[in-house]
């Protein structure tokens, strides 16, 4: 396996993990009761959720970078990207 393919695979695995963290923290925060002791837990979950969102967007940009050649070739094939 080439380094590029290994990096693509790692990025995809990390994207899936970040998506799971985003879904879990969002759902748990939504299900927690309002006010009381849940307030501090909700604050922590929100911090984790926001950090995971930033990580997800960063990994998504990296993922698109790794697949840029295929994206460009498909856009050319369908006439949505000009010739070089």
mmCIF file of the N, C-alpha and C atoms, coordinates in Angstrom:
data_MODEL
# 
_entry.id   MODEL 
# 
loop_
_atom_site.group_PDB 
_atom_site.id 
_atom_site.type_symbol 
_atom_site.label_atom_id 
_atom_site.label_alt_id 
_atom_site.label_comp_id 
_atom_site.label_asym_id 
_atom_site.label_entity_id 
_atom_site.label_seq_id 
_atom_site.pdbx_PDB_ins_code 
_atom_site.Cartn_x 
_atom_site.Cartn_y 
_atom_site.Cartn_z 
_atom_site.occupancy 
_atom_site.B_iso_or_equiv 
_atom_site.pdbx_formal_charge 
_atom_site.auth_seq_id 
_atom_site.auth_comp_id 
_atom_site.auth_asym_id 
_atom_site.auth_atom_id 
_atom_site.pdbx_PDB_model_num 
ATOM 1   N N  . UNK A 1 1  ? 0.852   -1.175 0.000   1.00 0.00 ? 1  UNK A N  1 
ATOM 2   C CA . UNK A 1 1  ? 0.000   0.000  0.000   1.00 0.00 ? 1  UNK A CA 1 
ATOM 3   C C  . UNK A 1 1  ? 0.898   1.239  0.000   1.00 0.00 ? 1  UNK A C  1 
ATOM 4   N N  . UNK A 1 2  ? 0.597   2.169  -0.889  1.00 0.00 ? 2  UNK A N  1 
ATOM 5   C CA . UNK A 1 2  ? 1.407   3.379  -0.971  1.00 0.00 ? 2  UNK A CA 1 
ATOM 6   C C  . UNK A 1 2  ? 1.082   4.308  0.193   1.00 0.00 ? 2  UNK A C  1 
ATOM 7   N N  . UNK A 1 3  ? 1.974   5.251  0.430   1.00 0.00 ? 3  UNK A N  1 
ATOM 8   C CA . UNK A 1 3  ? 1.781   6.220  1.507   1.00 0.00 ? 3  UNK A CA 1 
ATOM 9   C C  . UNK A 1 3  ? 0.524   7.044  1.270   1.00 0.00 ? 3  UNK A C  1 
ATOM 10  N N  . UNK A 1 4  ? 0.285   7.423  0.029   1.00 0.00 ? 4  UNK A N  1 
ATOM 11  C CA . UNK A 1 4  ? -0.900  8.232  -0.290  1.00 0.00 ? 4  UNK A CA 1 
ATOM 12  C C  . UNK A 1 4  ? -2.182  7.470  0.021   1.00 0.00 ? 4  UNK A C  1 
ATOM 13  N N  . UNK A 1 5  ? -2.225  6.206  -0.352  1.00 0.00 ? 5  UNK A N  1 
ATOM 14  C CA . UNK A 1 5  ? -3.422  5.396  -0.073  1.00 0.00 ? 5  UNK A CA 1 
ATOM 15  C C  . UNK A 1 5  ? -3.598  5.187  1.423   1.00 0.00 ? 5  UNK A C  1 
ATOM 16  N N  . UNK A 1 6  ? -2.498  4.977  2.133   1.00 0.00 ? 6  UNK A N  1 
ATOM 17  C CA . UNK A 1 6  ? -2.560  4.799  3.578   1.00 0.00 ? 6  UNK A CA 1 
ATOM 18  C C  . UNK A 1 6  ? -3.071  6.075  4.247   1.00 0.00 ? 6  UNK A C  1 
ATOM 19  N N  . UNK A 1 7  ? -2.606  7.224  3.793   1.00 0.00 ? 7  UNK A N  1 
ATOM 20  C CA . UNK A 1 7  ? -3.077  8.493  4.354   1.00 0.00 ? 7  UNK A CA 1 
ATOM 21  C C  . UNK A 1 7  ? -4.549  8.720  4.056   1.00 0.00 ? 7  UNK A C  1 
ATOM 22  N N  . UNK A 1 8  ? -4.994  8.353  2.853   1.00 0.00 ? 8  UNK A N  1 
ATOM 23  C CA . UNK A 1 8  ? -6.428  8.453  2.529   1.00 0.00 ? 8  UNK A CA 1 
ATOM 24  C C  . UNK A 1 8  ? -7.254  7.587  3.461   1.00 0.00 ? 8  UNK A C  1 
ATOM 25  N N  . UNK A 1 9  ? -6.783  6.367  3.677   1.00 0.00 ? 9  UNK A N  1 
ATOM 26  C CA . UNK A 1 9  ? -7.507  5.444  4.553   1.00 0.00 ? 9  UNK A CA 1 
ATOM 27  C C  . UNK A 1 9  ? -7.558  5.993  5.977   1.00 0.00 ? 9  UNK A C  1 
ATOM 28  N N  . UNK A 1 10 ? -6.443  6.506  6.465   1.00 0.00 ? 10 UNK A N  1 
ATOM 29  C CA . UNK A 1 10 ? -6.403  7.081  7.819   1.00 0.00 ? 10 UNK A CA 1 
ATOM 30  C C  . UNK A 1 10 ? -7.366  8.253  7.939   1.00 0.00 ? 10 UNK A C  1 
ATOM 31  N N  . UNK A 1 11 ? -7.388  9.108  6.933   1.00 0.00 ? 11 UNK A N  1 
ATOM 32  C CA . UNK A 1 11 ? -8.286  10.265 6.963   1.00 0.00 ? 11 UNK A CA 1 
ATOM 33  C C  . UNK A 1 11 ? -9.742  9.811  6.989   1.00 0.00 ? 11 UNK A C  1 
ATOM 34  N N  . UNK A 1 12 ? -10.073 8.787  6.219   1.00 0.00 ? 12 UNK A N  1 
ATOM 35  C CA . UNK A 1 12 ? -11.450 8.299  6.198   1.00 0.00 ? 12 UNK A CA 1 
ATOM 36  C C  . UNK A 1 12 ? -11.850 7.666  7.525   1.00 0.00 ? 12 UNK A C  1 
ATOM 37  N N  . UNK A 1 13 ? -10.938 6.927  8.139   1.00 0.00 ? 13 UNK A N  1 
ATOM 38  C CA . UNK A 1 13 ? -11.226 6.330  9.446   1.00 0.00 ? 13 UNK A CA 1 
ATOM 39  C C  . UNK A 1 13 ? -11.421 7.428  10.491  1.00 0.00 ? 13 UNK A C  1 
ATOM 40  N N  . UNK A 1 14 ? -10.531 8.426  10.482  1.00 0.00 ? 14 UNK A N  1 
ATOM 41  C CA . UNK A 1 14 ? -10.655 9.524  11.435  1.00 0.00 ? 14 UNK A CA 1 
ATOM 42  C C  . UNK A 1 14 ? -11.925 10.335 11.194  1.00 0.00 ? 14 UNK A C  1 
ATOM 43  N N  . UNK A 1 15 ? -12.311 10.517 9.937   1.00 0.00 ? 15 UNK A N  1 
ATOM 44  C CA . UNK A 1 15 ? -13.574 11.196 9.635   1.00 0.00 ? 15 UNK A CA 1 
ATOM 45  C C  . UNK A 1 15 ? -14.760 10.434 10.216  1.00 0.00 ? 15 UNK A C  1 
ATOM 46  N N  . UNK A 1 16 ? -14.759 9.118  10.068  1.00 0.00 ? 16 UNK A N  1 
ATOM 47  C CA . UNK A 1 16 ? -15.849 8.303  10.618  1.00 0.00 ? 16 UNK A CA 1 
ATOM 48  C C  . UNK A 1 16 ? -15.878 8.399  12.142  1.00 0.00 ? 16 UNK A C  1 
ATOM 49  N N  . UNK A 1 17 ? -14.711 8.398  12.765  1.00 0.00 ? 17 UNK A N  1 
ATOM 50  C CA . UNK A 1 17 ? -14.651 8.513  14.225  1.00 0.00 ? 17 UNK A CA 1 
ATOM 51  C C  . UNK A 1 17 ? -15.150 9.882  14.684  1.00 0.00 ? 17 UNK A C  1 
ATOM 52  N N  . UNK A 1 18 ? -14.740 10.937 13.988  1.00 0.00 ? 18 UNK A N  1 
ATOM 53  C CA . UNK A 1 18 ? -15.204 12.286 14.349  1.00 0.00 ? 18 UNK A CA 1 
ATOM 54  C C  . UNK A 1 18 ? -16.714 12.416 14.164  1.00 0.00 ? 18 UNK A C  1 
ATOM 55  N N  . UNK A 1 19 ? -17.234 11.819 13.119  1.00 0.00 ? 19 UNK A N  1 
ATOM 56  C CA . UNK A 1 19 ? -18.677 11.863 12.898  1.00 0.00 ? 19 UNK A CA 1 
ATOM 57  C C  . UNK A 1 19 ? -19.414 11.144 14.027  1.00 0.00 ? 19 UNK A C  1 
ATOM 58  N N  . UNK A 1 20 ? -18.865 10.023 14.497  1.00 0.00 ? 20 UNK A N  1 
ATOM 59  C CA . UNK A 1 20 ? -19.470 9.303  15.620  1.00 0.00 ? 20 UNK A CA 1 
ATOM 60  C C  . UNK A 1 20 ? -19.430 10.145 16.887  1.00 0.00 ? 20 UNK A C  1 
ATOM 61  N N  . UNK A 1 21 ? -18.325 10.831 17.127  1.00 0.00 ? 21 UNK A N  1 
ATOM 62  C CA . UNK A 1 21 ? -18.216 11.705 18.311  1.00 0.00 ? 21 UNK A CA 1 
ATOM 63  C C  . UNK A 1 21 ? -19.215 12.849 18.208  1.00 0.00 ? 21 UNK A C  1 
ATOM 64  N N  . UNK A 1 22 ? -19.329 13.450 17.016  1.00 0.00 ? 22 UNK A N  1 
ATOM 65  C CA . UNK A 1 22 ? -20.302 14.528 16.823  1.00 0.00 ? 22 UNK A CA 1 
ATOM 66  C C  . UNK A 1 22 ? -21.727 14.057 17.083  1.00 0.00 ? 22 UNK A C  1 
ATOM 67  N N  . UNK A 1 23 ? -22.063 12.901 16.550  1.00 0.00 ? 23 UNK A N  1 
ATOM 68  C CA . UNK A 1 23 ? -23.416 12.368 16.735  1.00 0.00 ? 23 UNK A CA 1 
ATOM 69  C C  . UNK A 1 23 ? -23.677 12.037 18.207  1.00 0.00 ? 23 UNK A C  1 
ATOM 70  N N  . UNK A 1 24 ? -22.725 11.402 18.865  1.00 0.00 ? 24 UNK A N  1 
ATOM 71  C CA . UNK A 1 24 ? -22.908 10.994 20.262  1.00 0.00 ? 24 UNK A CA 1 
ATOM 72  C C  . UNK A 1 24 ? -23.026 12.203 21.192  1.00 0.00 ? 24 UNK A C  1 
ATOM 73  N N  . UNK A 1 25 ? -22.128 13.170 21.051  1.00 0.00 ? 25 UNK A N  1 
ATOM 74  C CA . UNK A 1 25 ? -22.182 14.327 21.940  1.00 0.00 ? 25 UNK A CA 1 
ATOM 75  C C  . UNK A 1 25 ? -23.425 15.169 21.686  1.00 0.00 ? 25 UNK A C  1 
ATOM 76  N N  . UNK A 1 26 ? -23.815 15.299 20.430  1.00 0.00 ? 26 UNK A N  1 
ATOM 77  C CA . UNK A 1 26 ? -25.038 16.045 20.124  1.00 0.00 ? 26 UNK A CA 1 
ATOM 78  C C  . UNK A 1 26 ? -26.274 15.369 20.674  1.00 0.00 ? 26 UNK A C  1 
ATOM 79  N N  . UNK A 1 27 ? -26.355 14.052 20.518  1.00 0.00 ? 27 UNK A N  1 
ATOM 80  C CA . UNK A 1 27 ? -27.522 13.315 21.004  1.00 0.00 ? 27 UNK A CA 1 
ATOM 81  C C  . UNK A 1 27 ? -27.592 13.312 22.530  1.00 0.00 ? 27 UNK A C  1 
ATOM 82  N N  . UNK A 1 28 ? -26.471 13.056 23.178  1.00 0.00 ? 28 UNK A N  1 
ATOM 83  C CA . UNK A 1 28 ? -26.462 13.034 24.647  1.00 0.00 ? 28 UNK A CA 1 
ATOM 84  C C  . UNK A 1 28 ? -26.832 14.403 25.203  1.00 0.00 ? 28 UNK A C  1 
ATOM 85  N N  . UNK A 1 29 ? -26.254 15.450 24.623  1.00 0.00 ? 29 UNK A N  1 
ATOM 86  C CA . UNK A 1 29 ? -26.568 16.805 25.077  1.00 0.00 ? 29 UNK A CA 1 
ATOM 87  C C  . UNK A 1 29 ? -28.051 17.118 24.891  1.00 0.00 ? 29 UNK A C  1 
ATOM 88  N N  . UNK A 1 30 ? -28.616 16.660 23.805  1.00 0.00 ? 30 UNK A N  1 
ATOM 89  C CA . UNK A 1 30 ? -30.033 16.891 23.524  1.00 0.00 ? 30 UNK A CA 1 
ATOM 90  C C  . UNK A 1 30 ? -30.930 16.133 24.506  1.00 0.00 ? 30 UNK A C  1 
ATOM 91  N N  . UNK A 1 31 ? -30.493 14.936 24.908  1.00 0.00 ? 31 UNK A N  1 
ATOM 92  C CA . UNK A 1 31 ? -31.307 14.112 25.790  1.00 0.00 ? 31 UNK A CA 1 
ATOM 93  C C  . UNK A 1 31 ? -31.196 14.497 27.267  1.00 0.00 ? 31 UNK A C  1 
ATOM 94  N N  . UNK A 1 32 ? -30.144 15.221 27.640  1.00 0.00 ? 32 UNK A N  1 
ATOM 95  C CA . UNK A 1 32 ? -29.969 15.604 29.038  1.00 0.00 ? 32 UNK A CA 1 
ATOM 96  C C  . UNK A 1 32 ? -31.065 16.563 29.476  1.00 0.00 ? 32 UNK A C  1 
ATOM 97  N N  . UNK A 1 33 ? -31.489 16.452 30.734  1.00 0.00 ? 33 UNK A N  1 
ATOM 98  C CA . UNK A 1 33 ? -32.498 17.396 31.228  1.00 0.00 ? 33 UNK A CA 1 
ATOM 99  C C  . UNK A 1 33 ? -31.915 18.806 31.326  1.00 0.00 ? 33 UNK A C  1 
ATOM 100 N N  . UNK A 1 34 ? -32.775 19.796 31.237  1.00 0.00 ? 34 UNK A N  1 
ATOM 101 C CA . UNK A 1 34 ? -32.344 21.193 31.320  1.00 0.00 ? 34 UNK A CA 1 
ATOM 102 C C  . UNK A 1 34 ? -32.010 21.561 32.759  1.00 0.00 ? 34 UNK A C  1 
ATOM 103 N N  . UNK A 1 35 ? -30.967 22.396 32.939  1.00 0.00 ? 35 UNK A N  1 
ATOM 104 C CA . UNK A 1 35 ? -30.621 22.942 34.248  1.00 0.00 ? 35 UNK A CA 1 
ATOM 105 C C  . UNK A 1 35 ? -30.017 21.926 35.202  1.00 0.00 ? 35 UNK A C  1 
ATOM 106 N N  . UNK A 1 36 ? -29.805 22.368 36.445  1.00 0.00 ? 36 UNK A N  1 
ATOM 107 C CA . UNK A 1 36 ? -29.291 21.499 37.497  1.00 0.00 ? 36 UNK A CA 1 
ATOM 108 C C  . UNK A 1 36 ? -27.876 21.019 37.241  1.00 0.00 ? 36 UNK A C  1 
ATOM 109 N N  . UNK A 1 37 ? -27.602 19.797 37.688  1.00 0.00 ? 37 UNK A N  1 
ATOM 110 C CA . UNK A 1 37 ? -26.267 19.208 37.559  1.00 0.00 ? 37 UNK A CA 1 
ATOM 111 C C  . UNK A 1 37 ? -25.916 18.917 36.098  1.00 0.00 ? 37 UNK A C  1 
ATOM 112 N N  . UNK A 1 38 ? -26.908 18.769 35.256  1.00 0.00 ? 38 UNK A N  1 
ATOM 113 C CA . UNK A 1 38 ? -26.657 18.464 33.847  1.00 0.00 ? 38 UNK A CA 1 
ATOM 114 C C  . UNK A 1 38 ? -26.028 19.646 33.126  1.00 0.00 ? 38 UNK A C  1 
ATOM 115 N N  . UNK A 1 39 ? -26.103 20.840 33.730  1.00 0.00 ? 39 UNK A N  1 
ATOM 116 C CA . UNK A 1 39 ? -25.561 22.034 33.076  1.00 0.00 ? 39 UNK A CA 1 
ATOM 117 C C  . UNK A 1 39 ? -24.057 21.910 32.824  1.00 0.00 ? 39 UNK A C  1 
ATOM 118 N N  . UNK A 1 40 ? -23.303 21.439 33.825  1.00 0.00 ? 40 UNK A N  1 
ATOM 119 C CA . UNK A 1 40 ? -21.851 21.321 33.652  1.00 0.00 ? 40 UNK A CA 1 
ATOM 120 C C  . UNK A 1 40 ? -21.510 20.201 32.664  1.00 0.00 ? 40 UNK A C  1 
ATOM 121 N N  . UNK A 1 41 ? -22.281 19.134 32.679  1.00 0.00 ? 41 UNK A N  1 
ATOM 122 C CA . UNK A 1 41 ? -22.055 18.041 31.725  1.00 0.00 ? 41 UNK A CA 1 
ATOM 123 C C  . UNK A 1 41 ? -22.358 18.525 30.310  1.00 0.00 ? 41 UNK A C  1 
ATOM 124 N N  . UNK A 1 42 ? -23.435 19.278 30.176  1.00 0.00 ? 42 UNK A N  1 
ATOM 125 C CA . UNK A 1 42 ? -23.808 19.818 28.874  1.00 0.00 ? 42 UNK A CA 1 
ATOM 126 C C  . UNK A 1 42 ? -22.732 20.766 28.349  1.00 0.00 ? 42 UNK A C  1 
ATOM 127 N N  . UNK A 1 43 ? -22.130 21.551 29.255  1.00 0.00 ? 43 UNK A N  1 
ATOM 128 C CA . UNK A 1 43 ? -21.061 22.463 28.855  1.00 0.00 ? 43 UNK A CA 1 
ATOM 129 C C  . UNK A 1 43 ? -19.849 21.675 28.340  1.00 0.00 ? 43 UNK A C  1 
ATOM 130 N N  . UNK A 1 44 ? -19.474 20.616 29.042  1.00 0.00 ? 44 UNK A N  1 
ATOM 131 C CA . UNK A 1 44 ? -18.360 19.778 28.615  1.00 0.00 ? 44 UNK A CA 1 
ATOM 132 C C  . UNK A 1 44 ? -18.662 19.117 27.267  1.00 0.00 ? 44 UNK A C  1 
ATOM 133 N N  . UNK A 1 45 ? -19.866 18.601 27.123  1.00 0.00 ? 45 UNK A N  1 
ATOM 134 C CA . UNK A 1 45 ? -20.252 17.961 25.863  1.00 0.00 ? 45 UNK A CA 1 
ATOM 135 C C  . UNK A 1 45 ? -20.219 18.955 24.701  1.00 0.00 ? 45 UNK A C  1 
ATOM 136 N N  . UNK A 1 46 ? -20.638 20.181 24.978  1.00 0.00 ? 46 UNK A N  1 
ATOM 137 C CA . UNK A 1 46 ? -20.615 21.189 23.916  1.00 0.00 ? 46 UNK A CA 1 
ATOM 138 C C  . UNK A 1 46 ? -19.184 21.493 23.498  1.00 0.00 ? 46 UNK A C  1 
ATOM 139 N N  . UNK A 1 47 ? -18.264 21.580 24.479  1.00 0.00 ? 47 UNK A N  1 
ATOM 140 C CA . UNK A 1 47 ? -16.861 21.828 24.172  1.00 0.00 ? 47 UNK A CA 1 
ATOM 141 C C  . UNK A 1 47 ? -16.297 20.693 23.318  1.00 0.00 ? 47 UNK A C  1 
ATOM 142 N N  . UNK A 1 48 ? -16.582 19.440 23.695  1.00 0.00 ? 48 UNK A N  1 
ATOM 143 C CA . UNK A 1 48 ? -16.124 18.282 22.931  1.00 0.00 ? 48 UNK A CA 1 
ATOM 144 C C  . UNK A 1 48 ? -16.731 18.301 21.529  1.00 0.00 ? 48 UNK A C  1 
ATOM 145 N N  . UNK A 1 49 ? -18.014 18.638 21.453  1.00 0.00 ? 49 UNK A N  1 
ATOM 146 C CA . UNK A 1 49 ? -18.727 18.679 20.174  1.00 0.00 ? 49 UNK A CA 1 
ATOM 147 C C  . UNK A 1 49 ? -18.098 19.720 19.238  1.00 0.00 ? 49 UNK A C  1 
ATOM 148 N N  . UNK A 1 50 ? -17.792 20.899 19.769  1.00 0.00 ? 50 UNK A N  1 
ATOM 149 C CA . UNK A 1 50 ? -17.199 21.955 18.947  1.00 0.00 ? 50 UNK A CA 1 
ATOM 150 C C  . UNK A 1 50 ? -15.781 21.596 18.504  1.00 0.00 ? 50 UNK A C  1 
ATOM 151 N N  . UNK A 1 51 ? -15.000 20.989 19.395  1.00 0.00 ? 51 UNK A N  1 
ATOM 152 C CA . UNK A 1 51 ? -13.648 20.566 19.031  1.00 0.00 ? 51 UNK A CA 1 
ATOM 153 C C  . UNK A 1 51 ? -13.699 19.479 17.958  1.00 0.00 ? 51 UNK A C  1 
ATOM 154 N N  . UNK A 1 52 ? -14.644 18.549 18.098  1.00 0.00 ? 52 UNK A N  1 
ATOM 155 C CA . UNK A 1 52 ? -14.796 17.489 17.102  1.00 0.00 ? 52 UNK A CA 1 
ATOM 156 C C  . UNK A 1 52 ? -15.247 18.071 15.763  1.00 0.00 ? 52 UNK A C  1 
ATOM 157 N N  . UNK A 1 53 ? -16.076 19.108 15.797  1.00 0.00 ? 53 UNK A N  1 
ATOM 158 C CA . UNK A 1 53 ? -16.522 19.746 14.554  1.00 0.00 ? 53 UNK A CA 1 
ATOM 159 C C  . UNK A 1 53 ? -15.342 20.390 13.825  1.00 0.00 ? 53 UNK A C  1 
ATOM 160 N N  . UNK A 1 54 ? -14.477 21.066 14.558  1.00 0.00 ? 54 UNK A N  1 
ATOM 161 C CA . UNK A 1 54 ? -13.292 21.656 13.933  1.00 0.00 ? 54 UNK A CA 1 
ATOM 162 C C  . UNK A 1 54 ? -12.373 20.580 13.359  1.00 0.00 ? 54 UNK A C  1 
ATOM 163 N N  . UNK A 1 55 ? -12.189 19.508 14.113  1.00 0.00 ? 55 UNK A N  1 
ATOM 164 C CA . UNK A 1 55 ? -11.388 18.396 13.618  1.00 0.00 ? 55 UNK A CA 1 
ATOM 165 C C  . UNK A 1 55 ? -11.998 17.760 12.390  1.00 0.00 ? 55 UNK A C  1 
ATOM 166 N N  . UNK A 1 56 ? -13.319 17.614 12.389  1.00 0.00 ? 56 UNK A N  1 
ATOM 167 C CA . UNK A 1 56 ? -14.020 17.025 11.253  1.00 0.00 ? 56 UNK A CA 1 
ATOM 168 C C  . UNK A 1 56 ? -13.836 17.877 9.996   1.00 0.00 ? 56 UNK A C  1 
ATOM 169 N N  . UNK A 1 57 ? -13.998 19.190 10.143  1.00 0.00 ? 57 UNK A N  1 
ATOM 170 C CA . UNK A 1 57 ? -13.840 20.070 8.984   1.00 0.00 ? 57 UNK A CA 1 
ATOM 171 C C  . UNK A 1 57 ? -12.404 20.068 8.465   1.00 0.00 ? 57 UNK A C  1 
ATOM 172 N N  . UNK A 1 58 ? -11.441 20.007 9.364   1.00 0.00 ? 58 UNK A N  1 
ATOM 173 C CA . UNK A 1 58 ? -10.043 19.935 8.956   1.00 0.00 ? 58 UNK A CA 1 
ATOM 174 C C  . UNK A 1 58 ? -9.768  18.641 8.200   1.00 0.00 ? 58 UNK A C  1 
ATOM 175 N N  . UNK A 1 59 ? -10.252 17.528 8.734   1.00 0.00 ? 59 UNK A N  1 
ATOM 176 C CA . UNK A 1 59 ? -10.059 16.242 8.066   1.00 0.00 ? 59 UNK A CA 1 
ATOM 177 C C  . UNK A 1 59 ? -10.812 16.171 6.742   1.00 0.00 ? 59 UNK A C  1 
ATOM 178 N N  . UNK A 1 60 ? -11.960 16.820 6.673   1.00 0.00 ? 60 UNK A N  1 
ATOM 179 C CA . UNK A 1 60 ? -12.713 16.854 5.424   1.00 0.00 ? 60 UNK A CA 1 
ATOM 180 C C  . UNK A 1 60 ? -11.925 17.596 4.344   1.00 0.00 ? 60 UNK A C  1 
ATOM 181 N N  . UNK A 1 61 ? -11.297 18.705 4.710   1.00 0.00 ? 61 UNK A N  1 
ATOM 182 C CA . UNK A 1 61 ? -10.460 19.430 3.755   1.00 0.00 ? 61 UNK A CA 1 
ATOM 183 C C  . UNK A 1 61 ? -9.284  18.561 3.306   1.00 0.00 ? 61 UNK A C  1 
ATOM 184 N N  . UNK A 1 62 ? -8.679  17.847 4.234   1.00 0.00 ? 62 UNK A N  1 
ATOM 185 C CA . UNK A 1 62 ? -7.579  16.945 3.902   1.00 0.00 ? 62 UNK A CA 1 
ATOM 186 C C  . UNK A 1 62 ? -8.062  15.828 2.986   1.00 0.00 ? 62 UNK A C  1 
ATOM 187 N N  . UNK A 1 63 ? -9.234  15.298 3.256   1.00 0.00 ? 63 UNK A N  1 
ATOM 188 C CA . UNK A 1 63 ? -9.829  14.246 2.441   1.00 0.00 ? 63 UNK A CA 1 
ATOM 189 C C  . UNK A 1 63 ? -10.044 14.734 1.000   1.00 0.00 ? 63 UNK A C  1 
ATOM 190 N N  . UNK A 1 64 ? -10.587 15.934 0.862   1.00 0.00 ? 64 UNK A N  1 
ATOM 191 C CA . UNK A 1 64 ? -10.795 16.497 -0.471  1.00 0.00 ? 64 UNK A CA 1 
ATOM 192 C C  . UNK A 1 64 ? -9.470  16.740 -1.174  1.00 0.00 ? 64 UNK A C  1 
ATOM 193 N N  . UNK A 1 65 ? -8.454  17.141 -0.431  1.00 0.00 ? 65 UNK A N  1 
ATOM 194 C CA . UNK A 1 65 ? -7.119  17.334 -1.010  1.00 0.00 ? 65 UNK A CA 1 
ATOM 195 C C  . UNK A 1 65 ? -6.584  16.015 -1.563  1.00 0.00 ? 65 UNK A C  1 
ATOM 196 N N  . UNK A 1 66 ? -6.739  14.936 -0.806  1.00 0.00 ? 66 UNK A N  1 
ATOM 197 C CA . UNK A 1 66 ? -6.245  13.631 -1.252  1.00 0.00 ? 66 UNK A CA 1 
ATOM 198 C C  . UNK A 1 66 ? -6.981  13.132 -2.495  1.00 0.00 ? 66 UNK A C  1 
ATOM 199 N N  . UNK A 1 67 ? -8.246  13.511 -2.635  1.00 0.00 ? 67 UNK A N  1 
ATOM 200 C CA . UNK A 1 67 ? -9.046  13.052 -3.770  1.00 0.00 ? 67 UNK A CA 1 
ATOM 201 C C  . UNK A 1 67 ? -9.176  14.110 -4.864  1.00 0.00 ? 67 UNK A C  1 
ATOM 202 N N  . UNK A 1 68 ? -8.401  15.195 -4.768  1.00 0.00 ? 68 UNK A N  1 
ATOM 203 C CA . UNK A 1 68 ? -8.565  16.301 -5.698  1.00 0.00 ? 68 UNK A CA 1 
ATOM 204 C C  . UNK A 1 68 ? -8.388  15.891 -7.153  1.00 0.00 ? 68 UNK A C  1 
ATOM 205 N N  . UNK A 1 69 ? -7.439  15.026 -7.431  1.00 0.00 ? 69 UNK A N  1 
ATOM 206 C CA . UNK A 1 69 ? -7.205  14.598 -8.818  1.00 0.00 ? 69 UNK A CA 1 
ATOM 207 C C  . UNK A 1 69 ? -8.438  13.896 -9.388  1.00 0.00 ? 69 UNK A C  1 
ATOM 208 N N  . UNK A 1 70 ? -9.041  13.023 -8.611  1.00 0.00 ? 70 UNK A N  1 
ATOM 209 C CA . UNK A 1 70 ? -10.246 12.322 -9.074  1.00 0.00 ? 70 UNK A CA 1 
ATOM 210 C C  . UNK A 1 70 ? -11.418 13.283 -9.220  1.00 0.00 ? 70 UNK A C  1 
ATOM 211 N N  . UNK A 1 71 ? -11.540 14.222 -8.307  1.00 0.00 ? 71 UNK A N  1 
ATOM 212 C CA . UNK A 1 71 ? -12.617 15.218 -8.385  1.00 0.00 ? 71 UNK A CA 1 
ATOM 213 C C  . UNK A 1 71 ? -12.456 16.045 -9.661  1.00 0.00 ? 71 UNK A C  1 
ATOM 214 N N  . UNK A 1 72 ? -11.235 16.520 -9.908  1.00 0.00 ? 72 UNK A N  1 
ATOM 215 C CA . UNK A 1 72 ? -10.963 17.332 -11.091 1.00 0.00 ? 72 UNK A CA 1 
ATOM 216 C C  . UNK A 1 72 ? -11.230 16.544 -12.373 1.00 0.00 ? 72 UNK A C  1 
ATOM 217 N N  . UNK A 1 73 ? -10.801 15.281 -12.411 1.00 0.00 ? 73 UNK A N  1 
ATOM 218 C CA . UNK A 1 73 ? -11.023 14.457 -13.608 1.00 0.00 ? 73 UNK A CA 1 
ATOM 219 C C  . UNK A 1 73 ? -12.508 14.236 -13.864 1.00 0.00 ? 73 UNK A C  1 
ATOM 220 N N  . UNK A 1 74 ? -13.281 14.010 -12.817 1.00 0.00 ? 74 UNK A N  1 
ATOM 221 C CA . UNK A 1 74 ? -14.725 13.819 -13.009 1.00 0.00 ? 74 UNK A CA 1 
ATOM 222 C C  . UNK A 1 74 ? -15.419 15.104 -13.427 1.00 0.00 ? 74 UNK A C  1 
ATOM 223 N N  . UNK A 1 75 ? -14.986 16.237 -12.886 1.00 0.00 ? 75 UNK A N  1 
ATOM 224 C CA . UNK A 1 75 ? -15.571 17.506 -13.319 1.00 0.00 ? 75 UNK A CA 1 
ATOM 225 C C  . UNK A 1 75 ? -15.255 17.783 -14.786 1.00 0.00 ? 75 UNK A C  1 
ATOM 226 N N  . UNK A 1 76 ? -14.045 17.445 -15.217 1.00 0.00 ? 76 UNK A N  1 
ATOM 227 C CA . UNK A 1 76 ? -13.695 17.591 -16.636 1.00 0.00 ? 76 UNK A CA 1 
ATOM 228 C C  . UNK A 1 76 ? -14.545 16.682 -17.504 1.00 0.00 ? 76 UNK A C  1 
ATOM 229 N N  . UNK A 1 77 ? -14.712 15.452 -17.032 1.00 0.00 ? 77 UNK A N  1 
ATOM 230 C CA . UNK A 1 77 ? -15.466 14.470 -17.812 1.00 0.00 ? 77 UNK A CA 1 
ATOM 231 C C  . UNK A 1 77 ? -16.898 14.930 -18.053 1.00 0.00 ? 77 UNK A C  1 
ATOM 232 N N  . UNK A 1 78 ? -17.489 15.616 -17.073 1.00 0.00 ? 78 UNK A N  1 
ATOM 233 C CA . UNK A 1 78 ? -18.868 16.074 -17.212 1.00 0.00 ? 78 UNK A CA 1 
ATOM 234 C C  . UNK A 1 78 ? -18.968 17.518 -17.712 1.00 0.00 ? 78 UNK A C  1 
ATOM 235 N N  . UNK A 1 79 ? -17.828 18.068 -18.129 1.00 0.00 ? 79 UNK A N  1 
ATOM 236 C CA . UNK A 1 79 ? -17.835 19.401 -18.723 1.00 0.00 ? 79 UNK A CA 1 
ATOM 237 C C  . UNK A 1 79 ? -17.995 20.536 -17.733 1.00 0.00 ? 79 UNK A C  1 
ATOM 238 N N  . UNK A 1 80 ? -17.717 20.309 -16.452 1.00 0.00 ? 80 UNK A N  1 
ATOM 239 C CA . UNK A 1 80 ? -17.875 21.355 -15.444 1.00 0.00 ? 80 UNK A CA 1 
ATOM 240 C C  . UNK A 1 80 ? -16.547 21.999 -15.071 1.00 0.00 ? 80 UNK A C  1 
ATOM 241 N N  . UNK A 1 81 ? -15.479 21.548 -15.710 1.00 0.00 ? 81 UNK A N  1 
ATOM 242 C CA . UNK A 1 81 ? -14.143 22.104 -15.456 1.00 0.00 ? 81 UNK A CA 1 
ATOM 243 C C  . UNK A 1 81 ? -13.476 22.307 -16.800 1.00 0.00 ? 81 UNK A C  1 
ATOM 244 N N  . UNK A 1 82 ? -12.915 23.474 -17.014 1.00 0.00 ? 82 UNK A N  1 
ATOM 245 C CA . UNK A 1 82 ? -12.283 23.780 -18.299 1.00 0.00 ? 82 UNK A CA 1 
ATOM 246 C C  . UNK A 1 82 ? -11.018 22.973 -18.523 1.00 0.00 ? 82 UNK A C  1 
ATOM 247 N N  . UNK A 1 83 ? -10.581 22.928 -19.747 1.00 0.00 ? 83 UNK A N  1 
ATOM 248 C CA . UNK A 1 83 ? -9.356  22.236 -20.101 1.00 0.00 ? 83 UNK A CA 1 
ATOM 249 C C  . UNK A 1 83 ? -8.148  23.067 -19.673 1.00 0.00 ? 83 UNK A C  1 
ATOM 250 N N  . UNK A 1 84 ? -7.064  22.372 -19.259 1.00 0.00 ? 84 UNK A N  1 
ATOM 251 C CA . UNK A 1 84 ? -5.831  23.078 -18.870 1.00 0.00 ? 84 UNK A CA 1 
ATOM 252 C C  . UNK A 1 84 ? -5.069  23.540 -20.076 1.00 0.00 ? 84 UNK A C  1 
# 
